[in-house]
Amino acid sequence: MSFLDTLRQWDEAVTCVDRGDLSEALRIFLSIQDPNSKICFDIGCLHLLKQELEAAEKAFDCSIRKDEHLAVAFFQRGITFYRKERFEESLGDFKRAFKALRGNQLIDYKALGLQYKLYACEVLHNMALSEAQLGNWEKAQENLVKALDFKTENKLNAIDRALQSTLKQKLFKLVEFPSKVLFKPNKNYVAELEKKDYLGKAKVVASVVPQDIFSGFAPLQPQVEDNPVRPKEPEILRALEGEPHTVLFEFVPETSDELAVVPGNIVFVLQKGADNWASVVFNERRGLVPYNYLERLEISLASKQNEGLSAPPTREPPTRPERKSEDSLIVKVHFTFTFAVSVPAGSTYAVLIEKISRKVNLPSDRIMLSLTAEAKDLSVIDADTDMASVWSRAGGGRITVWCHAKEETDGAPQKEIHFVALHSYESLNPEDLSFHQGDTITLLSLVNQDWLEGQCNGNTGIFPAAFVEEVPPSV
């Protein structure tokens, strides 16, 4: 089967998925001869959606055989094994997915045609769940604590709740791949499949038919002096300003700000950083590429118009340079619920208390921090505390503190706010809180104007404010 035929069927199958015809999409996918790793991945996803676990496993096996570095394929096969209750194999695949992340916080597959970001903290979350299913609760806790090092702000609640569950030796939710999200073929290639009509459709400019409403030619318009020239696209301008380079090795992006290129591509380097990463423009897209993957190219149309590009080297590509990142500390906070915040290393007390204040939805003067569960004199952290001595207690970039709400000035403790569920809500994400109509929910914090964080039936999570109504305080 030719490349164009494969591309055409791939695009047709993805279109069927978009309109909800999974069976037809799967039929088209299975008719493709010698599918690539991405197509095998798509086939596995559709089998998984249809609960065809054996077929899904075989498809992900095929995807991994064709690309052993595709972390998301290991992640999906791990989910398949988990559903088949083969927890040791699911744990192995989640470990392989984590290894393929190579120490990065996430891999953004957008540049490869998949609208999905694989987070290291979610892979570790699933590793912990597999360990828990095998009865290895201590290892489960270790994986979740490690996940805090790879945290993102919107993933912290799920990790914290999972950690609390492991302390009680209770299972928690599996992080799953979103349904109907598939690798799609390059849109530029797909556009080339369509036939182009360079002449266009004929238009009537004069007619002998009396009923024709054509009214004749418009007179010539006077020319405007100093008419502004249409500006060029910013990307093109930047490319013209950059220095042309030839790509020597294939580079697969691992984060959203990196750019996918292959040997032979011509990119324009805008800036080279001290960390050996270059900011480049390619195909009207801007991103980062390792500079040691590139070679300076001297362009002279007059002298090189008929010269072919030299063949790309066959040697192994150089080691991927390390990305610089700012040092930060993870502060785990025990309150009525447990959460974590990230602060720059060596932060002042004001920075720390401001972050915690926003998280617990209390003014800073109503909060007392301490290094122990009991707020004793020597353990209390306040504006007079030497923060250098506090941060010196951090180990592995993490430190634990306790947060206590002070009583009101009149001696009356802060009253809890309760809500009653007007409708049932089924969680769509691991960090969501499920409840049924009529359940009582205790407010923990305000996330934003549409979402709240609360506790119900022993579970903690976020939920939409529109689903609940505040219970008036009892007199």
C-alpha positions as CSV (number, residue, x, y, z in Angstrom):
1,M,0.0,0.0,0.0
2,S,1.4,3.4,-1.0
3,F,2.0,6.2,1.5
4,L,-0.8,8.3,0.0
5,D,-3.3,5.4,0.4
6,T,-2.3,4.8,4.0
7,L,-2.6,8.6,4.7
8,R,-6.0,8.7,3.0
9,Q,-7.4,5.8,5.0
10,W,-5.9,7.0,8.3
11,D,-7.6,10.4,7.8
12,E,-10.9,8.7,6.9
13,A,-10.8,6.5,10.0
14,V,-10.1,9.4,12.3
15,T,-13.0,11.3,10.7
16,C,-15.3,8.4,11.5
17,V,-14.2,8.5,15.2
18,D,-14.9,12.2,15.3
19,R,-18.5,11.6,14.2
20,G,-18.8,8.6,16.6
21,D,-18.7,5.7,14.2
22,L,-16.1,3.6,16.0
23,S,-16.9,0.3,14.2
24,E,-16.4,1.8,10.8
25,A,-13.2,3.5,12.0
26,L,-11.9,0.3,13.3
27,R,-12.7,-1.5,10.0
28,I,-10.8,1.1,8.0
29,F,-7.8,1.0,10.4
30,L,-7.6,-2.8,10.2
31,S,-7.6,-2.7,6.4
32,I,-4.4,-0.6,6.3
33,Q,-1.5,-2.8,5.3
34,D,1.7,-2.5,7.3
35,P,0.4,0.2,9.7
36,N,3.0,2.4,11.5
37,S,3.3,2.7,15.3
38,K,0.8,5.6,15.6
39,I,-1.9,3.7,13.6
40,C,-1.3,0.6,15.7
41,F,-1.7,2.8,18.8
42,D,-5.0,4.2,17.4
43,I,-6.3,0.7,16.8
44,G,-5.4,-0.3,20.4
45,C,-7.3,2.7,21.7
46,L,-10.5,1.8,19.7
47,H,-10.3,-1.8,20.9
48,L,-9.9,-0.5,24.5
49,L,-13.0,1.7,24.1
50,K,-15.0,-1.3,22.9
51,Q,-13.7,-3.3,25.9
52,E,-11.9,-5.7,23.6
53,L,-8.9,-6.2,25.8
54,E,-7.1,-9.0,24.0
55,A,-7.2,-7.1,20.7
56,A,-6.1,-3.9,22.4
57,E,-3.1,-5.7,24.0
58,K,-2.0,-7.0,20.6
59,A,-2.3,-3.6,19.0
60,F,-0.3,-1.9,21.7
61,D,2.3,-4.7,21.4
62,C,2.6,-3.9,17.7
63,S,2.9,-0.2,18.4
64,I,5.7,-0.7,20.8
65,R,7.5,-3.1,18.5
66,K,7.6,-0.4,15.8
67,D,8.6,2.4,18.2
68,E,10.1,1.3,21.5
69,H,10.4,4.9,22.7
70,L,6.6,5.7,22.5
71,A,5.9,6.2,26.2
72,V,2.2,6.7,25.7
73,A,1.9,3.2,24.2
74,F,3.5,1.7,27.3
75,F,1.0,3.8,29.4
76,Q,-2.0,2.5,27.4
77,R,-0.8,-1.1,27.5
78,G,-0.4,-0.7,31.2
79,I,-4.0,0.4,31.5
80,T,-5.0,-2.6,29.4
81,F,-3.2,-5.0,31.7
82,Y,-4.7,-3.3,34.7
83,R,-8.2,-3.8,33.4
84,K,-7.3,-7.5,32.8
85,E,-6.2,-7.6,36.5
86,R,-2.6,-8.5,35.5
87,F,-1.2,-6.0,37.9
88,E,2.5,-7.1,37.7
89,E,2.5,-6.6,34.0
90,S,0.6,-3.2,34.3
91,L,3.3,-2.1,36.9
92,G,6.0,-3.1,34.4
93,D,4.5,-1.1,31.6
94,F,4.0,2.0,33.8
95,K,7.6,1.8,34.8
96,R,8.7,1.6,31.2
97,A,6.5,4.6,30.4
98,F,8.1,6.5,33.3
99,K,11.6,5.6,32.0
100,A,10.7,6.8,28.5
101,L,9.9,10.2,30.0
102,R,13.6,10.5,30.8
103,G,13.2,12.6,33.9
104,N,10.9,15.2,32.2
105,Q,7.7,16.4,33.9
106,L,5.7,15.6,30.8
107,I,5.7,14.8,27.1
108,D,3.4,16.9,24.9
109,Y,2.5,14.8,21.8
110,K,0.8,17.6,20.0
111,A,3.6,18.0,17.5
112,L,3.3,14.3,16.7
113,G,-0.5,14.6,16.0
114,L,-1.9,13.5,19.4
115,Q,-3.7,16.1,21.5
116,Y,-2.4,14.7,24.8
117,K,0.1,15.4,27.5
118,L,1.6,12.4,29.4
119,Y,2.5,13.6,32.9
120,A,5.2,11.9,34.9
121,C,3.1,12.4,38.1
122,E,0.2,10.5,36.5
123,V,2.4,7.6,35.5
124,L,3.7,7.4,39.0
125,H,0.1,7.6,40.3
126,N,-0.7,4.5,38.3
127,M,2.5,2.7,39.4
128,A,1.4,3.3,43.0
129,L,-2.0,1.9,42.3
130,S,-0.6,-1.3,40.7
131,E,1.7,-1.7,43.7
132,A,-1.3,-1.3,46.0
133,Q,-3.2,-3.9,44.1
134,L,-0.2,-6.2,44.7
135,G,-0.3,-5.4,48.5
136,N,2.9,-3.3,48.4
137,W,1.5,-0.4,50.2
138,E,4.9,1.1,51.2
139,K,6.1,1.1,47.6
140,A,2.8,2.7,46.6
141,Q,3.5,5.5,49.1
142,E,7.0,5.9,47.8
143,N,5.8,6.3,44.2
144,L,3.2,8.9,45.3
145,V,5.8,10.9,47.3
146,K,8.0,10.8,44.2
147,A,5.1,12.1,42.1
148,L,5.2,15.3,44.1
149,D,8.6,16.0,42.6
150,F,7.0,15.9,39.1
151,K,3.8,17.7,40.2
152,T,1.8,20.3,38.3
153,E,-0.6,22.5,40.2
154,N,-3.8,20.9,38.8
155,K,-2.6,17.4,39.6
156,L,-1.7,17.9,43.3
157,N,-5.1,17.2,44.7
158,A,-5.3,13.8,43.1
159,I,-1.9,12.8,44.3
160,D,-2.6,14.0,47.9
161,R,-5.9,12.0,48.0
162,A,-4.2,8.9,46.6
163,L,-1.5,9.3,49.3
164,Q,-4.1,9.6,52.0
165,S,-5.8,6.4,50.7
166,T,-2.5,4.5,50.8
167,L,-2.0,5.5,54.4
168,K,-5.4,3.8,55.1
169,Q,-4.5,1.0,52.7
170,K,-7.5,1.9,50.5
171,L,-7.4,1.8,46.7
172,F,-7.9,4.9,44.6
173,K,-8.8,5.7,41.0
174,L,-6.7,4.8,38.0
175,V,-5.7,7.7,35.8
176,E,-6.9,6.7,32.3
177,F,-6.2,8.0,28.8
178,P,-9.0,10.2,27.4
179,S,-11.5,8.4,25.1
180,K,-11.5,9.0,21.4
181,V,-8.2,10.9,21.4
182,L,-6.1,9.4,18.6
183,F,-2.9,10.2,16.6
184,K,-3.9,12.1,13.5
185,P,-2.0,12.3,10.2
186,N,-0.1,15.5,9.4
187,K,-2.7,18.1,8.3
188,N,-0.3,19.5,5.7
189,Y,0.0,16.0,4.1
190,V,-3.7,15.5,4.2
191,A,-4.3,18.9,2.5
192,E,-2.1,17.7,-0.4
193,L,-4.5,14.8,-1.0
194,E,-7.2,17.1,-2.2
195,K,-7.2,18.0,-5.9
196,K,-6.6,21.6,-6.6
197,D,-8.4,23.6,-9.3
198,Y,-5.8,26.2,-10.2
199,L,-8.1,27.7,-12.9
200,G,-11.1,28.0,-10.7
201,K,-14.7,28.2,-11.7
202,A,-15.7,30.3,-14.7
203,K,-17.4,33.6,-13.9
204,V,-19.8,35.6,-16.1
205,V,-18.4,39.0,-17.0
206,A,-20.8,39.7,-19.9
207,S,-24.0,38.2,-21.2
208,V,-26.4,38.5,-24.0
209,V,-29.2,37.0,-21.9
210,P,-31.7,39.7,-21.0
211,Q,-32.5,38.3,-17.6
212,D,-28.8,38.4,-16.6
213,I,-28.4,40.9,-13.8
214,F,-24.8,41.7,-14.7
215,S,-24.5,45.4,-14.8
216,G,-21.1,45.8,-16.5
217,F,-17.5,46.5,-15.5
218,A,-16.7,48.8,-12.7
219,P,-14.6,51.9,-13.7
220,L,-11.0,52.0,-12.8
221,Q,-10.3,53.2,-9.3
222,P,-7.7,55.9,-8.7
223,Q,-4.5,54.7,-7.2
224,V,-3.7,55.6,-3.7
225,E,-0.3,57.0,-3.1
226,D,1.8,55.5,-0.3
227,N,-0.5,52.6,0.0
228,P,0.7,50.5,2.9
229,V,2.4,47.2,1.9
230,R,0.7,44.1,3.3
231,P,2.9,42.9,6.2
232,K,4.6,39.5,5.9
233,E,3.7,36.8,8.4
234,P,5.7,37.2,11.6
235,E,7.1,33.7,11.4
236,I,8.5,34.4,7.9
237,L,10.0,37.7,9.0
238,R,11.6,35.9,12.0
239,A,12.9,33.2,9.7
240,L,14.5,35.7,7.4
241,E,16.2,37.3,10.3
242,G,17.5,34.0,11.6
243,E,20.5,32.0,10.4
244,P,19.8,28.9,8.2
245,H,20.9,25.5,9.5
246,T,20.5,22.0,8.3
247,V,19.1,19.4,10.6
248,L,21.5,16.4,11.1
249,F,19.5,14.1,13.3
250,E,15.8,13.4,14.0
251,F,14.6,15.2,17.1
252,V,11.4,14.1,18.9
253,P,10.0,16.8,21.2
254,E,9.3,15.9,24.9
255,T,7.7,19.2,26.0
256,S,5.3,21.6,24.3
257,D,8.0,24.2,23.6
258,E,10.2,21.9,21.7
259,L,10.0,21.3,17.9
260,A,9.9,18.1,15.9
261,V,12.4,18.0,13.0
262,V,14.0,15.3,10.8
263,P,17.4,15.1,9.0
264,G,17.5,17.3,5.9
265,N,15.1,20.0,7.2
266,I,16.2,23.6,6.9
267,V,15.6,25.6,10.1
268,F,16.3,29.3,10.9
269,V,18.1,29.8,14.3
270,L,16.9,32.9,16.1
271,Q,18.8,32.5,19.3
272,K,21.3,30.0,20.8
273,G,21.2,29.6,24.5
274,A,24.2,28.8,26.8
275,D,22.5,25.4,27.6
276,N,23.0,24.3,24.0
277,W,19.3,24.7,23.1
278,A,18.4,26.8,20.0
279,S,15.2,28.8,19.4
280,V,14.4,28.1,15.7
281,V,11.6,28.6,13.1
282,F,10.5,25.7,10.8
283,N,7.4,25.5,8.7
284,E,6.1,28.7,10.3
285,R,6.4,27.2,13.7
286,R,8.7,28.3,16.4
287,G,10.3,26.0,19.1
288,L,13.5,24.7,20.7
289,V,15.9,22.2,19.2
290,P,19.3,21.0,20.5
291,Y,21.9,23.1,18.7
292,N,24.3,20.1,18.4
293,Y,21.6,18.5,16.1
294,L,22.1,21.3,13.6
295,E,24.8,22.4,11.1
296,R,25.3,26.0,9.8
297,L,24.2,26.3,6.2
298,E,25.4,29.0,3.8
299,I,22.6,29.8,1.2
300,S,23.5,31.2,-2.1
301,L,20.8,30.8,-4.8
302,A,23.1,31.7,-7.6
303,S,25.8,29.2,-6.8
304,K,23.8,26.4,-5.2
305,Q,20.5,26.4,-7.1
306,N,21.2,23.0,-8.7
307,E,23.1,21.4,-5.9
308,G,21.4,18.7,-3.9
309,L,21.4,18.5,-0.2
310,S,24.1,16.3,1.3
311,A,22.9,13.0,2.7
312,P,22.2,13.1,6.5
313,P,24.9,11.5,8.7
314,T,24.4,7.9,9.7
315,R,26.2,8.2,13.1
316,E,24.3,8.2,16.4
317,P,22.8,11.5,17.4
318,P,24.5,13.4,20.3
319,T,23.1,13.3,23.8
320,R,20.1,15.5,24.5
321,P,21.2,18.6,26.4
322,E,19.8,19.2,29.9
323,R,17.1,21.9,30.2
324,K,17.8,24.5,32.9
325,S,15.1,24.9,35.5
326,E,14.8,27.1,38.6
327,D,15.4,25.5,41.9
328,S,12.2,25.1,43.9
329,L,11.0,23.3,47.1
330,I,7.9,21.3,47.6
331,V,6.2,22.2,50.9
332,K,3.7,19.5,52.0
333,V,1.1,21.1,54.3
334,H,-1.1,19.2,56.8
335,F,-4.3,21.1,57.4
336,T,-7.9,19.8,57.7
337,F,-6.8,18.3,54.4
338,T,-3.3,17.7,53.0
339,F,-1.9,19.6,50.1
340,A,1.4,20.8,48.7
341,V,2.7,24.1,47.3
342,S,5.9,24.9,45.4
343,V,8.0,27.9,46.4
344,P,11.4,29.1,45.2
345,A,14.4,27.9,47.2
346,G,15.2,30.4,50.0
347,S,11.8,32.0,50.0
348,T,10.8,34.5,52.6
349,Y,8.0,33.8,55.2
350,A,5.8,36.3,53.3
351,V,6.0,34.2,50.1
352,L,5.3,30.9,51.9
353,I,2.3,32.2,54.0
354,E,0.8,33.9,51.0
355,K,0.7,30.7,49.0
356,I,-0.7,28.7,51.9
357,S,-3.3,31.5,52.7
358,R,-4.7,31.2,49.1
359,K,-4.8,27.5,49.3
360,V,-6.8,27.3,52.6
361,N,-8.8,30.4,51.8
362,L,-8.0,32.1,55.1
363,P,-6.2,35.5,55.7
364,S,-2.6,35.1,56.7
365,D,-3.2,36.6,60.1
366,R,-5.6,33.7,60.8
367,I,-2.9,31.1,60.1
368,M,-0.2,29.6,62.2
369,L,2.6,27.4,60.7
370,S,4.7,25.0,62.6
371,L,7.3,22.3,61.9
372,T,5.5,19.8,64.1
373,A,1.9,18.6,64.6
374,E,1.8,20.6,67.9
375,A,2.5,24.3,67.5
376,K,5.1,24.7,70.3
377,D,7.3,27.7,70.7
378,L,10.4,26.4,69.0
379,S,8.5,24.8,66.1
380,V,6.3,27.8,65.2
381,I,7.1,29.5,61.9
382,D,6.3,33.3,61.8
383,A,7.6,36.6,60.4
384,D,10.4,36.6,63.0
385,T,11.6,33.0,62.1
386,D,15.0,32.6,60.4
387,M,13.7,31.0,57.2
388,A,17.2,29.7,56.3
389,S,17.1,27.4,59.3
390,V,13.6,26.2,58.2
391,W,14.8,25.4,54.6
392,S,17.9,23.7,55.9
393,R,15.5,21.0,57.2
394,A,14.4,20.2,53.6
395,G,15.4,16.8,52.3
396,G,15.4,15.9,48.6
397,G,13.8,19.3,47.8
398,R,10.8,18.6,50.1
399,I,9.7,19.7,53.6
400,T,6.6,19.1,55.7
401,V,4.8,21.8,57.8
402,W,1.6,21.9,59.8
403,C,-1.0,24.6,59.3
404,H,-3.3,25.7,62.2
405,A,-6.3,28.1,61.9
406,K,-6.3,30.6,64.7
407,E,-9.5,31.4,66.6
408,E,-11.4,34.6,65.9
409,T,-10.5,37.6,68.1
410,D,-13.8,37.2,70.0
411,G,-12.8,33.7,70.9
412,A,-15.4,32.0,68.6
413,P,-13.9,29.4,66.3
414,Q,-14.5,29.7,62.6
415,K,-17.7,28.0,61.5
416,E,-17.7,25.4,58.9
417,I,-19.6,26.0,55.6
418,H,-21.8,23.2,54.4
419,F,-23.6,22.6,51.1
420,V,-26.3,20.2,50.1
421,A,-26.1,18.5,46.7
422,L,-29.0,19.6,44.4
423,H,-27.9,17.0,41.8
424,S,-25.7,13.9,41.7
425,Y,-22.2,14.5,40.3
426,E,-20.0,11.7,38.9
427,S,-16.3,12.5,38.9
428,L,-14.8,12.8,35.4
429,N,-11.2,13.2,36.6
430,P,-9.2,11.7,39.5
431,E,-9.2,15.0,41.4
432,D,-13.0,15.4,41.2
433,L,-15.4,14.7,44.1
434,S,-18.4,12.4,43.5
435,F,-21.6,12.7,45.4
436,H,-25.4,12.0,45.2
437,Q,-28.3,14.3,45.3
438,G,-29.0,15.2,49.0
439,D,-25.5,14.6,50.2
440,T,-23.9,17.1,52.6
441,I,-20.6,18.5,51.5
442,T,-18.1,20.4,53.8
443,L,-16.4,23.3,52.1
444,L,-12.5,23.2,52.3
445,S,-11.6,26.0,49.9
446,L,-12.7,28.1,46.9
447,V,-10.9,27.0,43.7
448,N,-12.4,29.7,41.5
449,Q,-15.9,31.2,40.8
450,D,-17.1,27.9,39.3
451,W,-15.4,25.2,41.3
452,L,-15.1,24.4,45.0
453,E,-13.0,22.0,47.0
454,G,-14.9,20.0,49.6
455,Q,-15.2,16.8,51.6
456,C,-18.1,14.3,51.3
457,N,-18.4,10.7,52.6
458,G,-14.8,10.6,53.6
459,N,-13.5,11.7,50.2
460,T,-11.9,15.0,49.2
461,G,-12.0,16.7,45.8
462,I,-13.2,19.5,43.6
463,F,-16.8,19.9,42.2
464,P,-18.8,22.4,40.3
465,A,-20.5,25.1,42.4
466,A,-23.7,24.9,40.3
467,F,-24.4,21.4,41.6
468,V,-24.8,22.5,45.3
469,E,-26.6,25.0,47.5
470,E,-25.2,26.4,50.7
471,V,-26.9,25.2,53.9
472,P,-28.0,28.2,56.1
473,P,-26.2,28.2,59.5
474,S,-28.3,27.0,62.4
475,V,-29.4,29.6,64.8
